[in-house]
Amino acid sequence: MILGDSHARNCAAGLQRQLGRKCTVTGHVKPGAGMRLIVQSGKEEIEKLHGEDVVVVWGGSNDISIQNSQETLRQLSKFAKKSVRMLIW
């Protein structure tokens, strides 16, 4: 699963072509979104993932542009900790 801002556009489709039928790749792209919205965008699908699944978060440029890097890191860290707990349990 790829979660991202406009920089992640078409990445899921490209990765799916590269991987073929070995995996299923999904993408949630939110152009202009900050990290908070990006990590929330795939929340329901993430809850369905298993231990071998991978989530790529591609964002932060919109937060950096407004001098909000600390909040970006906080949101990403919170997301990672929560996601790991969901996949372990």
MORA-V932048 format. One record per backbone hydrogen bond with DSSP energy under -1.0 kcal/mol. CO is the residue of the C=O (numbers start at 0). NH is the residue of the N-H. If there is no record, write none. Layout:
# MORA-V932048
CO,NH ; CO,NH
This chain:
# MORA-V932048
0,55 ; 1,27 ; 2,57 ; 3,29 ; 4,7 ; 5,8 ; 7,10 ; 9,13 ; 10,14 ; 11,15 ; 12,16 ; 13,17 ; 14,18 ; 15,19 ; 18,21 ; 25,1 ; 27,3 ; 29,32 ; 33,37 ; 34,38 ; 35,39 ; 36,40 ; 39,42 ; 41,45 ; 42,46 ; 44,47 ; 45,48 ; 49,52 ; 55,2 ; 57,4 ; 59,63 ; 60,64 ; 62,67 ; 63,66 ; 67,71 ; 68,72 ; 69,73 ; 70,74 ; 71,75 ; 72,76 ; 73,77 ; 74,78 ; 75,79 ; 76,80 ; 77,81 ; 78,82 ; 79,83 ; 80,84 ; 81,85 ; 82,86 ; 83,87 ; 84,88
